[in-house]
Amino acid sequence: MNIGMVMSVLFIVIGLAFFLIFNSIIFIFIGSGMCFLIQGVCWFREYYLRPRSVIITDDGVQLIFRYKKERPVPWNEMAYIYVDLSDPSTAYGRFARGGALGLSRGETIHLTPEIAQEVSVRFKESTGFVLTDYREYCRFDARHGV
């Protein structure tokens, strides 16, 4: 959300700067339009797609959303997990931190890294298998030409 706010302000400032340079009001409309578009995308991703809370049960996880109905996800529907617990005190760590749960139907549920790690641990405890890591699932670690 913070990056979205910064980008929105940046587009407004750029629109005002171009308005002052070229003396055309169209640049204000373009800058403010981009501002509202970025804010809408940030809101949609953060408040509509990301679950408000996650309940881990014996059968899987129960996703509770803010604006959608609850959704149970059994263990057998989970395809991969992404967990990056980078140090938030570094610049890289603030942007790299994240977590996600990939479903077998191709859908990705974005989670906090701590919740994603807990889901991974509980998956192993419940099924006896390790949930595939995102990099292995997408074959990012595979060597080229092999």
N, CA, C and O atoms as a GROMACS GRO file, in nm:
protein
  584
    1MET      N    1   0.082  -0.119   0.000
    1MET     CA    2   0.000   0.000   0.000
    1MET      C    3   0.086   0.126   0.000
    1MET      O    4   0.053   0.224  -0.066
    2ASN      N    5   0.197   0.123   0.073
    2ASN     CA    6   0.284   0.241   0.079
    2ASN      C    7   0.345   0.273  -0.057
    2ASN      O    8   0.354   0.389  -0.096
    3ILE      N    9   0.387   0.170  -0.128
    3ILE     CA   10   0.444   0.190  -0.260
    3ILE      C   11   0.337   0.247  -0.354
    3ILE      O   12   0.367   0.333  -0.437
    4GLY      N   13   0.215   0.200  -0.341
    4GLY     CA   14   0.106   0.253  -0.423
    4GLY      C   15   0.080   0.400  -0.395
    4GLY      O   16   0.052   0.477  -0.487
    5MET      N   17   0.089   0.439  -0.269
    5MET     CA   18   0.070   0.581  -0.235
    5MET      C   19   0.182   0.666  -0.296
    5MET      O   20   0.157   0.773  -0.351
    6VAL      N   21   0.305   0.617  -0.286
    6VAL     CA   22   0.419   0.691  -0.341
    6VAL      C   23   0.406   0.703  -0.492
    6VAL      O   24   0.430   0.810  -0.549
    7MET      N   25   0.369   0.594  -0.558
    7MET     CA   26   0.353   0.598  -0.704
    7MET      C   27   0.240   0.692  -0.745
    7MET      O   28   0.250   0.761  -0.846
    8SER      N   29   0.132   0.695  -0.668
    8SER     CA   30   0.020   0.784  -0.698
    8SER      C   31   0.063   0.930  -0.689
    8SER      O   32   0.032   1.009  -0.778
    9VAL      N   33   0.134   0.965  -0.582
    9VAL     CA   34   0.183   1.102  -0.567
    9VAL      C   35   0.279   1.136  -0.680
    9VAL      O   36   0.278   1.247  -0.733
   10LEU      N   37   0.362   1.040  -0.717
   10LEU     CA   38   0.458   1.062  -0.826
   10LEU      C   39   0.385   1.095  -0.957
   10LEU      O   40   0.426   1.187  -1.028
   11PHE      N   41   0.279   1.021  -0.989
   11PHE     CA   42   0.205   1.048  -1.112
   11PHE      C   43   0.135   1.184  -1.108
   11PHE      O   44   0.125   1.252  -1.209
   12ILE      N   45   0.086   1.222  -0.991
   12ILE     CA   46   0.023   1.355  -0.980
   12ILE      C   47   0.128   1.464  -1.001
   12ILE      O   48   0.102   1.562  -1.071
   13VAL      N   49   0.244   1.449  -0.940
   13VAL     CA   50   0.351   1.549  -0.955
   13VAL      C   51   0.398   1.556  -1.100
   13VAL      O   52   0.418   1.665  -1.153
   14ILE      N   53   0.414   1.442  -1.163
   14ILE     CA   54   0.456   1.441  -1.304
   14ILE      C   55   0.349   1.507  -1.392
   14ILE      O   56   0.381   1.584  -1.482
   15GLY      N   57   0.221   1.477  -1.363
   15GLY     CA   58   0.114   1.541  -1.439
   15GLY      C   59   0.113   1.692  -1.423
   15GLY      O   60   0.093   1.765  -1.519
   16LEU      N   61   0.135   1.739  -1.299
   16LEU     CA   62   0.141   1.884  -1.276
   16LEU      C   63   0.262   1.946  -1.345
   16LEU      O   64   0.253   2.056  -1.400
   17ALA      N   65   0.376   1.877  -1.341
   17ALA     CA   66   0.496   1.929  -1.405
   17ALA      C   67   0.477   1.942  -1.556
   17ALA      O   68   0.512   2.043  -1.615
   18PHE      N   69   0.420   1.838  -1.618
   18PHE     CA   70   0.394   1.846  -1.762
   18PHE      C   71   0.289   1.953  -1.794
   18PHE      O   72   0.296   2.018  -1.899
   19PHE      N   73   0.192   1.971  -1.704
   19PHE     CA   74   0.094   2.078  -1.725
   19PHE      C   75   0.162   2.215  -1.725
   19PHE      O   76   0.132   2.300  -1.809
   20LEU      N   77   0.255   2.235  -1.631
   20LEU     CA   78   0.324   2.364  -1.626
   20LEU      C   79   0.418   2.384  -1.745
   20LEU      O   80   0.434   2.497  -1.792
   21ILE      N   81   0.479   2.277  -1.793
   21ILE     CA   82   0.571   2.288  -1.906
   21ILE      C   83   0.497   2.309  -2.036
   21ILE      O   84   0.530   2.399  -2.113
   22PHE      N   85   0.396   2.227  -2.063
   22PHE     CA   86   0.328   2.229  -2.193
   22PHE      C   87   0.197   2.307  -2.193
   22PHE      O   88   0.137   2.328  -2.298
   23ASN      N   89   0.152   2.350  -2.074
   23ASN     CA   90   0.031   2.430  -2.058
   23ASN      C   91  -0.091   2.362  -2.120
   23ASN      O   92  -0.170   2.423  -2.191
   24SER      N   93  -0.104   2.230  -2.090
   24SER     CA   94  -0.217   2.152  -2.138
   24SER      C   95  -0.278   2.076  -2.021
   24SER      O   96  -0.208   2.004  -1.949
   25ILE      N   97  -0.407   2.092  -2.002
   25ILE     CA   98  -0.474   2.030  -1.887
   25ILE      C   99  -0.485   1.877  -1.901
   25ILE      O  100  -0.514   1.808  -1.804
   26ILE      N  101  -0.462   1.825  -2.021
   26ILE     CA  102  -0.471   1.680  -2.043
   26ILE      C  103  -0.371   1.604  -1.954
   26ILE      O  104  -0.398   1.491  -1.914
   27PHE      N  105  -0.258   1.666  -1.924
   27PHE     CA  106  -0.157   1.599  -1.842
   27PHE      C  107  -0.205   1.585  -1.697
   27PHE      O  108  -0.168   1.488  -1.630
   28ILE      N  109  -0.284   1.678  -1.649
   28ILE     CA  110  -0.341   1.665  -1.514
   28ILE      C  111  -0.439   1.548  -1.512
   28ILE      O  112  -0.442   1.471  -1.417
   29PHE      N  113  -0.520   1.536  -1.618
   29PHE     CA  114  -0.614   1.424  -1.625
   29PHE      C  115  -0.542   1.289  -1.634
   29PHE      O  116  -0.584   1.192  -1.571
   30ILE      N  117  -0.436   1.283  -1.710
   30ILE     CA  118  -0.359   1.158  -1.722
   30ILE      C  119  -0.295   1.123  -1.588
   30ILE      O  120  -0.302   1.008  -1.545
   31GLY      N  121  -0.232   1.221  -1.523
   31GLY     CA  122  -0.168   1.196  -1.393
   31GLY      C  123  -0.266   1.154  -1.286
   31GLY      O  124  -0.239   1.061  -1.211
   32SER      N  125  -0.380   1.222  -1.278
   32SER     CA  126  -0.479   1.185  -1.176
   32SER      C  127  -0.546   1.052  -1.211
   32SER      O  128  -0.580   0.976  -1.121
   33GLY      N  129  -0.564   1.024  -1.339
   33GLY     CA  130  -0.619   0.894  -1.378
   33GLY      C  131  -0.527   0.779  -1.339
   33GLY      O  132  -0.572   0.676  -1.288
   34MET      N  133  -0.398   0.797  -1.362
   34MET     CA  134  -0.301   0.694  -1.321
   34MET      C  135  -0.300   0.680  -1.169
   34MET      O  136  -0.287   0.569  -1.117
   35CYS      N  137  -0.314   0.791  -1.098
   35CYS     CA  138  -0.318   0.789  -0.952
   35CYS      C  139  -0.434   0.701  -0.904
   35CYS      O  140  -0.415   0.613  -0.819
   36PHE      N  141  -0.554   0.725  -0.958
   36PHE     CA  142  -0.670   0.647  -0.916
   36PHE      C  143  -0.660   0.502  -0.960
   36PHE      O  144  -0.706   0.412  -0.889
   37LEU      N  145  -0.601   0.476  -1.075
   37LEU     CA  146  -0.582   0.339  -1.121
   37LEU      C  147  -0.489   0.262  -1.027
   37LEU      O  148  -0.519   0.149  -0.990
   38ILE      N  149  -0.379   0.323  -0.989
   38ILE     CA  150  -0.284   0.256  -0.899
   38ILE      C  151  -0.348   0.233  -0.763
   38ILE      O  152  -0.331   0.126  -0.704
   39GLN      N  153  -0.422   0.331  -0.711
   39GLN     CA  154  -0.490   0.313  -0.584
   39GLN      C  155  -0.593   0.201  -0.591
   39GLN      O  156  -0.607   0.123  -0.496
   40GLY      N  157  -0.664   0.191  -0.701
   40GLY     CA  158  -0.762   0.084  -0.717
   40GLY      C  159  -0.698  -0.053  -0.721
   40GLY      O  160  -0.748  -0.147  -0.660
   41VAL      N  161  -0.588  -0.065  -0.794
   41VAL     CA  162  -0.518  -0.193  -0.802
   41VAL      C  163  -0.463  -0.233  -0.665
   41VAL      O  164  -0.475  -0.349  -0.625
   42CYS      N  165  -0.405  -0.138  -0.593
   42CYS     CA  166  -0.352  -0.167  -0.459
   42CYS      C  167  -0.463  -0.211  -0.365
   42CYS      O  168  -0.446  -0.306  -0.289
   43TRP      N  169  -0.578  -0.142  -0.369
   43TRP     CA  170  -0.690  -0.179  -0.283
   43TRP      C  171  -0.741  -0.319  -0.320
   43TRP      O  172  -0.765  -0.401  -0.231
   44PHE      N  173  -0.757  -0.345  -0.448
   44PHE     CA  174  -0.809  -0.474  -0.494
   44PHE      C  175  -0.718  -0.588  -0.448
   44PHE      O  176  -0.766  -0.690  -0.399
   45ARG      N  177  -0.588  -0.570  -0.464
   45ARG     CA  178  -0.494  -0.675  -0.426
   45ARG      C  179  -0.489  -0.695  -0.276
   45ARG      O  180  -0.487  -0.809  -0.228
   46GLU      N  181  -0.486  -0.586  -0.201
   46GLU     CA  182  -0.466  -0.596  -0.056
   46GLU      C  183  -0.595  -0.634   0.018
   46GLU      O  184  -0.590  -0.714   0.112
   47TYR      N  185  -0.708  -0.578  -0.021
   47TYR     CA  186  -0.830  -0.598   0.056
   47TYR      C  187  -0.929  -0.695  -0.005
   47TYR      O  188  -1.015  -0.746   0.066
   48TYR      N  189  -0.920  -0.722  -0.134
   48TYR     CA  190  -1.014  -0.813  -0.196
   48TYR      C  191  -0.954  -0.952  -0.219
   48TYR      O  192  -1.019  -1.053  -0.193
   49LEU      N  193  -0.831  -0.957  -0.268
   49LEU     CA  194  -0.771  -1.087  -0.299
   49LEU      C  195  -0.702  -1.154  -0.180
   49LEU      O  196  -0.702  -1.276  -0.171
   50ARG      N  197  -0.645  -1.076  -0.090
   50ARG     CA  198  -0.572  -1.132   0.024
   50ARG      C  199  -0.671  -1.166   0.136
   50ARG      O  200  -0.757  -1.084   0.169
   51PRO      N  201  -0.661  -1.286   0.194
   51PRO     CA  202  -0.755  -1.321   0.302
   51PRO      C  203  -0.729  -1.238   0.428
   51PRO      O  204  -0.616  -1.200   0.458
   52ARG      N  205  -0.837  -1.210   0.500
   52ARG     CA  206  -0.828  -1.135   0.625
   52ARG      C  207  -0.766  -1.221   0.733
   52ARG      O  208  -0.686  -1.174   0.814
   53SER      N  209  -0.803  -1.349   0.734
   53SER     CA  210  -0.744  -1.443   0.829
   53SER      C  211  -0.745  -1.582   0.769
   53SER      O  212  -0.820  -1.612   0.676
   54VAL      N  213  -0.659  -1.667   0.826
   54VAL     CA  214  -0.645  -1.805   0.779
   54VAL      C  215  -0.655  -1.896   0.901
   54VAL      O  216  -0.582  -1.878   0.998
   55ILE      N  217  -0.744  -1.991   0.894
   55ILE     CA  218  -0.759  -2.089   1.002
   55ILE      C  219  -0.705  -2.221   0.950
   55ILE      O  220  -0.752  -2.274   0.849
   56ILE      N  221  -0.605  -2.275   1.019
   56ILE     CA  222  -0.545  -2.402   0.979
   56ILE      C  223  -0.615  -2.513   1.054
   56ILE      O  224  -0.616  -2.515   1.178
   57THR      N  225  -0.673  -2.607   0.980
   57THR     CA  226  -0.746  -2.718   1.040
   57THR      C  227  -0.675  -2.849   1.007
   57THR      O  228  -0.570  -2.848   0.942
   58ASP      N  229  -0.732  -2.960   1.050
   58ASP     CA  230  -0.673  -3.091   1.020
   58ASP      C  231  -0.689  -3.128   0.874
   58ASP      O  232  -0.609  -3.204   0.820
   59ASP      N  233  -0.793  -3.073   0.807
   59ASP     CA  234  -0.822  -3.107   0.668
   59ASP      C  235  -0.758  -3.012   0.568
   59ASP      O  236  -0.756  -3.042   0.449
   60GLY      N  237  -0.708  -2.899   0.613
   60GLY     CA  238  -0.652  -2.799   0.523
   60GLY      C  239  -0.655  -2.662   0.588
   60GLY      O  240  -0.631  -2.649   0.708
   61VAL      N  241  -0.684  -2.562   0.509
   61VAL     CA  242  -0.694  -2.426   0.561
   61VAL      C  243  -0.830  -2.368   0.524
   61VAL      O  244  -0.888  -2.401   0.421
   62GLN      N  245  -0.878  -2.280   0.609
   62GLN     CA  246  -1.002  -2.207   0.586
   62GLN      C  247  -0.964  -2.061   0.565
   62GLN      O  248  -0.912  -1.997   0.657
   63LEU      N  249  -0.989  -2.007   0.446
   63LEU     CA  250  -0.956  -1.870   0.412
   63LEU      C  251  -1.077  -1.782   0.436
   63LEU      O  252  -1.185  -1.808   0.383
   64ILE      N  253  -1.059  -1.678   0.516
   64ILE     CA  254  -1.168  -1.585   0.546
   64ILE      C  255  -1.131  -1.451   0.483
   64ILE      O  256  -1.033  -1.388   0.522
   65PHE      N  257  -1.212  -1.409   0.386
   65PHE     CA  258  -1.186  -1.286   0.312
   65PHE      C  259  -1.272  -1.172   0.367
   65PHE      O  260  -1.368  -1.196   0.439
   66ARG      N  261  -1.237  -1.051   0.332
   66ARG     CA  262  -1.314  -0.935   0.376
   66ARG      C  263  -1.444  -0.921   0.297
   66ARG      O  264  -1.549  -0.894   0.356
   67TYR      N  265  -1.438  -0.939   0.166
   67TYR     CA  266  -1.553  -0.911   0.081
   67TYR      C  267  -1.602  -1.033   0.003
   67TYR      O  268  -1.695  -1.021  -0.078
   68LYS      N  269  -1.543  -1.147   0.025
   68LYS     CA  270  -1.588  -1.269  -0.041
   68LYS      C  271  -1.625  -1.370   0.067
   68LYS      O  272  -1.592  -1.351   0.184
   69LYS      N  273  -1.693  -1.476   0.027
   69LYS     CA  274  -1.732  -1.577   0.126
   69LYS      C  275  -1.611  -1.661   0.165
   69LYS      O  276  -1.511  -1.666   0.094
   70GLU      N  277  -1.623  -1.728   0.279
   70GLU     CA  278  -1.516  -1.815   0.328
   70GLU      C  279  -1.489  -1.925   0.227
   70GLU      O  280  -1.578  -1.968   0.153
   71ARG      N  281  -1.365  -1.969   0.226
   71ARG     CA  282  -1.327  -2.071   0.129
   71ARG      C  283  -1.239  -2.176   0.194
   71ARG      O  284  -1.130  -2.145   0.241
   72PRO      N  285  -1.285  -2.300   0.198
   72PRO     CA  286  -1.199  -2.407   0.249
   72PRO      C  287  -1.104  -2.456   0.139
   72PRO      O  288  -1.144  -2.472   0.024
   73VAL      N  289  -0.979  -2.479   0.176
   73VAL     CA  290  -0.881  -2.532   0.082
   73VAL      C  291  -0.822  -2.659   0.145
   73VAL      O  292  -0.741  -2.649   0.237
   74PRO      N  293  -0.861  -2.777   0.097
   74PRO     CA  294  -0.805  -2.900   0.152
   74PRO      C  295  -0.659  -2.918   0.113
   74PRO      O  296  -0.611  -2.857   0.017
   75TRP      N  297  -0.589  -3.002   0.188
   75TRP     CA  298  -0.446  -3.024   0.162
   75TRP      C  299  -0.419  -3.070   0.020
   75TRP      O  300  -0.319  -3.032  -0.039
   76ASN      N  301  -0.508  -3.153  -0.035
   76ASN     CA  302  -0.481  -3.209  -0.169
   76ASN      C  303  -0.498  -3.108  -0.282
   76ASN      O  304  -0.460  -3.137  -0.396
   77GLU      N  305  -0.553  -2.989  -0.256
   77GLU     CA  306  -0.565  -2.885  -0.358
   77GLU      C  307  -0.443  -2.793  -0.362
   77GLU      O  308  -0.432  -2.710  -0.452
   78MET      N  309  -0.352  -2.807  -0.267
   78MET     CA  310  -0.236  -2.719  -0.261
   78MET      C  311  -0.126  -2.770  -0.353
   78MET      O  312  -0.087  -2.887  -0.346
   79ALA      N  313  -0.076  -2.682  -0.441
   79ALA     CA  314   0.027  -2.721  -0.537
   79ALA      C  315   0.166  -2.677  -0.493
   79ALA      O  316   0.262  -2.753  -0.508
   80TYR      N  317   0.178  -2.557  -0.440
   80TYR     CA  318   0.310  -2.506  -0.398
   80TYR      C  319   0.293  -2.401  -0.290
   80TYR      O  320   0.183  -2.351  -0.264
   81ILE      N  321   0.405  -2.368  -0.228
   81ILE     CA  322   0.409  -2.264  -0.125
   81ILE      C  323   0.527  -2.173  -0.154
   81ILE      O  324   0.633  -2.218  -0.199
   82TYR      N  325   0.509  -2.044  -0.130
   82TYR     CA  326   0.617  -1.948  -0.144
   82TYR      C  327   0.635  -1.878  -0.010
   82TYR      O  328   0.541  -1.817   0.041
   83VAL      N  329   0.756  -1.887   0.045
   83VAL     CA  330   0.787  -1.823   0.172
   83VAL      C  331   0.920  -1.751   0.157
   83VAL      O  332   1.021  -1.812   0.121
   84ASP      N  333   0.921  -1.621   0.184
   84ASP     CA  334   1.044  -1.542   0.184
   84ASP      C  335   1.045  -1.457   0.310
   84ASP      O  336   0.976  -1.355   0.317
   85LEU      N  337   1.122  -1.498   0.408
   85LEU     CA  338   1.131  -1.429   0.536
   85LEU      C  339   1.251  -1.336   0.541
   85LEU      O  340   1.325  -1.337   0.640
   86SER      N  341   1.272  -1.257   0.438
   86SER     CA  342   1.386  -1.166   0.434
   86SER      C  343   1.380  -1.068   0.551
   86SER      O  344   1.274  -1.041   0.606
   87ASP      N  345   1.497  -1.016   0.586
   87ASP     CA  346   1.510  -0.923   0.698
   87ASP      C  347   1.443  -0.790   0.663
   87ASP      O  348   1.487  -0.723   0.569
   88PRO      N  349   1.337  -0.750   0.736
   88PRO     CA  350   1.268  -0.626   0.702
   88PRO      C  351   1.346  -0.499   0.735
   88PRO      O  352   1.303  -0.389   0.699
   89SER      N  353   1.460  -0.512   0.801
   89SER     CA  354   1.539  -0.392   0.833
   89SER      C  355   1.628  -0.351   0.716
   89SER      O  356   1.688  -0.243   0.720
   90THR      N  357   1.638  -0.434   0.614
   90THR     CA  358   1.718  -0.400   0.496
   90THR      C  359   1.625  -0.356   0.383
   90THR      O  360   1.506  -0.388   0.384
   91ALA      N  361   1.679  -0.284   0.287
   91ALA     CA  362   1.599  -0.237   0.175
   91ALA      C  363   1.547  -0.356   0.092
   91ALA      O  364   1.430  -0.358   0.053
   92TYR      N  365   1.633  -0.453   0.066
   92TYR     CA  366   1.591  -0.571  -0.009
   92TYR      C  367   1.482  -0.647   0.067
   92TYR      O  368   1.384  -0.693   0.008
   93GLY      N  369   1.501  -0.661   0.197
   93GLY     CA  370   1.408  -0.738   0.278
   93GLY      C  371   1.268  -0.680   0.282
   93GLY      O  372   1.170  -0.755   0.289
   94ARG      N  373   1.256  -0.548   0.278
   94ARG     CA  374   1.124  -0.486   0.281
   94ARG      C  375   1.044  -0.519   0.157
   94ARG      O  376   0.922  -0.535   0.164
   95PHE      N  377   1.111  -0.529   0.042
   95PHE     CA  378   1.040  -0.557  -0.083
   95PHE      C  379   1.032  -0.706  -0.113
   95PHE      O  380   0.941  -0.749  -0.184
   96ALA      N  381   1.125  -0.785  -0.062
   96ALA     CA  382   1.128  -0.927  -0.095
   96ALA      C  383   1.038  -1.010  -0.005
   96ALA      O  384   0.996  -1.120  -0.044
   97ARG      N  385   1.007  -0.962   0.115
   97ARG     CA  386   0.923  -1.039   0.207
   97ARG      C  387   0.790  -1.071   0.143
   97ARG      O  388   0.726  -0.986   0.081
   98GLY      N  389   0.748  -1.194   0.159
   98GLY     CA  390   0.619  -1.230   0.105
   98GLY      C  391   0.590  -1.377   0.122
   98GLY      O  392   0.678  -1.456   0.156
   99GLY      N  393   0.467  -1.412   0.097
   99GLY     CA  394   0.426  -1.551   0.105
   99GLY      C  395   0.306  -1.572   0.016
   99GLY      O  396   0.227  -1.481  -0.007
  100ALA      N  397   0.292  -1.693  -0.035
  100ALA     CA  398   0.179  -1.725  -0.121
  100ALA      C  399   0.154  -1.875  -0.117
  100ALA      O  400   0.244  -1.955  -0.091
  101LEU      N  401   0.030  -1.909  -0.142
  101LEU     CA  402  -0.012  -2.048  -0.148
  101LEU      C  403  -0.070  -2.071  -0.287
  101LEU      O  404  -0.170  -2.008  -0.324
  102GLY      N  405  -0.008  -2.161  -0.363
  102GLY     CA  406  -0.056  -2.192  -0.497
  102GLY      C  407  -0.150  -2.310  -0.494
  102GLY      O  408  -0.121  -2.412  -0.431
  103LEU      N  409  -0.261  -2.298  -0.562
  103LEU     CA  410  -0.359  -2.406  -0.567
  103LEU      C  411  -0.346  -2.483  -0.697
  103LEU      O  412  -0.290  -2.432  -0.795
  104SER      N  413  -0.395  -2.604  -0.699
  104SER     CA  414  -0.378  -2.691  -0.815
  104SER      C  415  -0.455  -2.639  -0.937
  104SER      O  416  -0.424  -2.680  -1.049
  105ARG      N  417  -0.552  -2.552  -0.918
  105ARG     CA  418  -0.628  -2.496  -1.030
  105ARG      C  419  -0.559  -2.375  -1.091
  105ARG      O  420  -0.615  -2.310  -1.179
  106GLY      N  421  -0.437  -2.344  -1.043
  106GLY     CA  422  -0.363  -2.232  -1.098
  106GLY      C  423  -0.383  -2.102  -1.025
  106GLY      O  424  -0.325  -2.001  -1.064
  107GLU      N  425  -0.463  -2.100  -0.922
  107GLU     CA  426  -0.489  -1.978  -0.845
  107GLU      C  427  -0.382  -1.960  -0.738
  107GLU      O  428  -0.334  -2.058  -0.681
  108THR      N  429  -0.346  -1.836  -0.710
  108THR     CA  430  -0.249  -1.805  -0.607
  108THR      C  431  -0.315  -1.719  -0.500
  108THR      O  432  -0.379  -1.618  -0.531
  109ILE      N  433  -0.300  -1.760  -0.374
  109ILE     CA  434  -0.351  -1.685  -0.261
  109ILE      C  435  -0.232  -1.622  -0.192
  109ILE      O  436  -0.144  -1.694  -0.144
  110HIS      N  437  -0.227  -1.489  -0.186
  110HIS     CA  438  -0.115  -1.420  -0.122
  110HIS      C  439  -0.135  -1.416   0.029
  110HIS      O  440  -0.242  -1.381   0.078
  111LEU      N  441  -0.029  -1.454   0.100
  111LEU     CA  442  -0.032  -1.460   0.246
  111LEU      C  443   0.088  -1.385   0.302
  111LEU      O  444   0.180  -1.349   0.227
  112THR      N  445   0.088  -1.361   0.432
  112THR     CA  446   0.208  -1.309   0.495
  112THR      C  447   0.310  -1.422   0.502
  112THR      O  448   0.270  -1.538   0.501
  113PRO      N  449   0.439  -1.391   0.508
  113PRO     CA  450   0.538  -1.499   0.510
  113PRO      C  451   0.527  -1.588   0.633
  113PRO      O  452   0.555  -1.708   0.625
  114GLU      N  453   0.487  -1.533   0.746
  114GLU     CA  454   0.473  -1.614   0.867
  114GLU      C  455   0.359  -1.714   0.855
  114GLU      O  456   0.372  -1.829   0.897
  115ILE      N  457   0.248  -1.671   0.798
  115ILE     CA  458   0.135  -1.762   0.779
  115ILE      C  459   0.169  -1.868   0.676
  115ILE      O  460   0.135  -1.985   0.694
  116ALA      N  461   0.237  -1.830   0.568
  116ALA     CA  462   0.276  -1.927   0.466
  116ALA      C  463   0.370  -2.032   0.525
  116ALA      O  464   0.360  -2.151   0.492
  117GLN      N  465   0.461  -1.990   0.611
  117GLN     CA  466   0.552  -2.086   0.674
  117GLN      C  467   0.476  -2.181   0.766
  117GLN      O  468   0.505  -2.300   0.770
  118GLU      N  469   0.379  -2.129   0.840
  118GLU     CA  470   0.299  -2.214   0.928
  118GLU      C  471   0.215  -2.313   0.848
  118GLU      O  472   0.200  -2.428   0.889
  119VAL      N  473   0.160  -2.270   0.736
  119VAL     CA  474   0.084  -2.361   0.650
  119VAL      C  475   0.176  -2.472   0.599
  119VAL      O  476   0.135  -2.589   0.594
  120SER      N  477   0.298  -2.437   0.561
  120SER     CA  478   0.394  -2.537   0.513
  120SER      C  479   0.426  -2.640   0.621
  120SER      O  480   0.431  -2.760   0.594
  121VAL      N  481   0.447  -2.593   0.743
  121VAL     CA  482   0.478  -2.684   0.854
  121VAL      C  483   0.360  -2.775   0.884
  121VAL      O  484   0.377  -2.896   0.901
  122ARG      N  485   0.239  -2.718   0.889
  122ARG     CA  486   0.121  -2.799   0.918
  122ARG      C  487   0.088  -2.896   0.805
  122ARG      O  488   0.034  -3.004   0.830
  123PHE      N  489   0.120  -2.859   0.680
  123PHE     CA  490   0.100  -2.949   0.567
  123PHE      C  491   0.187  -3.073   0.586
  123PHE      O  492   0.140  -3.185   0.567
  124LYS      N  493   0.312  -3.052   0.624
  124LYS     CA  494   0.403  -3.166   0.644
  124LYS      C  495   0.358  -3.252   0.761
  124LYS      O  496   0.364  -3.374   0.753
  125GLU      N  497   0.312  -3.190   0.868
  125GLU     CA  498   0.264  -3.267   0.984
  125GLU      C  499   0.139  -3.349   0.949
  125GLU      O  500   0.125  -3.462   0.995
  126SER      N  501   0.051  -3.292   0.871
  126SER     CA  502  -0.076  -3.360   0.840
  126SER      C  503  -0.063  -3.466   0.732
  126SER      O  504  -0.126  -3.572   0.742
  127THR      N  505   0.017  -3.441   0.630
  127THR     CA  506   0.024  -3.534   0.518
  127THR      C  507   0.149  -3.621   0.518
  127THR      O  508   0.150  -3.728   0.456
  128GLY      N  509   0.254  -3.577   0.584
  128GLY     CA  510   0.379  -3.650   0.582
  128GLY      C  511   0.468  -3.614   0.464
  128GLY      O  512   0.579  -3.665   0.452
  129PHE      N  513   0.420  -3.527   0.377
  129PHE     CA  514   0.496  -3.482   0.261
  129PHE      C  515   0.533  -3.336   0.277
  129PHE      O  516   0.469  -3.263   0.353
  130VAL      N  517   0.636  -3.293   0.205
  130VAL     CA  518   0.675  -3.153   0.205
  130VAL      C  519   0.606  -3.085   0.088
  130VAL      O  520   0.611  -3.135  -0.025
  131LEU      N  521   0.541  -2.972   0.114
  131LEU     CA  522   0.475  -2.896   0.008
  131LEU      C  523   0.581  -2.836  -0.084
  131LEU      O  524   0.678  -2.777  -0.036
  132THR      N  525   0.564  -2.851  -0.214
  132THR     CA  526   0.661  -2.806  -0.312
  132THR      C  527   0.685  -2.656  -0.301
  132THR      O  528   0.591  -2.578  -0.287
  133ASP      N  529   0.811  -2.617  -0.307
  133ASP     CA  530   0.847  -2.475  -0.306
  133ASP      C  531   0.814  -2.414  -0.442
  133ASP      O  532   0.815  -2.483  -0.544
  134TYR      N  533   0.784  -2.286  -0.443
  134TYR     CA  534   0.748  -2.216  -0.566
  134TYR      C  535   0.857  -2.227  -0.672
  134TYR      O  536   0.827  -2.247  -0.790
  135ARG      N  537   0.982  -2.213  -0.631
  135ARG     CA  538   1.093  -2.218  -0.728
  135ARG      C  539   1.105  -2.356  -0.790
  135ARG      O  540   1.135  -2.368  -0.909
  136GLU      N  541   1.082  -2.460  -0.712
  136GLU     CA  542   1.085  -2.596  -0.766
  136GLU      C  543   0.963  -2.620  -0.855
  136GLU      O  544   0.974  -2.685  -0.960
  137TYR      N  545   0.850  -2.568  -0.815
  137TYR     CA  546   0.726  -2.586  -0.892
  137TYR      C  547   0.740  -2.524  -1.031
  137TYR      O  548   0.695  -2.581  -1.130
  138CYS      N  549   0.803  -2.407  -1.038
  138CYS     CA  550   0.821  -2.338  -1.166
  138CYS      C  551   0.952  -2.376  -1.235
  138CYS      O  552   0.981  -2.328  -1.344
  139ARG      N  553   1.029  -2.462  -1.173
  139ARG     CA  554   1.157  -2.510  -1.225
  139ARG      C  555   1.258  -2.397  -1.246
  139ARG      O  556   1.333  -2.397  -1.344
  140PHE      N  557   1.259  -2.299  -1.153
  140PHE     CA  558   1.358  -2.192  -1.161
  140PHE      C  559   1.497  -2.242  -1.126
  140PHE      O  560   1.596  -2.186  -1.172
  141ASP      N  561   1.505  -2.348  -1.045
  141ASP     CA  562   1.634  -2.400  -1.004
  141ASP      C  563   1.693  -2.499  -1.104
  141ASP      O  564   1.807  -2.542  -1.087
  142ALA      N  565   1.618  -2.536  -1.206
  142ALA     CA  566   1.668  -2.632  -1.304
  142ALA      C  567   1.775  -2.568  -1.391
  142ALA      O  568   1.766  -2.449  -1.424
  143ARG      N  569   1.874  -2.645  -1.427
  143ARG     CA  570   1.979  -2.594  -1.513
  143ARG      C  571   1.933  -2.590  -1.658
  143ARG      O  572   1.853  -2.673  -1.701
  144HIS      N  573   1.983  -2.496  -1.731
  144HIS     CA  574   1.945  -2.482  -1.872
  144HIS      C  575   2.013  -2.590  -1.955
  144HIS      O  576   2.131  -2.619  -1.937
  145GLY      N  577   1.938  -2.647  -2.045
  145GLY     CA  578   1.993  -2.744  -2.137
  145GLY      C  579   2.009  -2.883  -2.083
  145GLY      O  580   2.070  -2.968  -2.148
  146VAL      N  581   1.954  -2.910  -1.965
  146VAL     CA  582   1.966  -3.044  -1.908
  146VAL      C  583   1.837  -3.118  -1.927
  146VAL      O  584   1.825  -3.233  -1.886
   0.00000   0.00000   0.00000
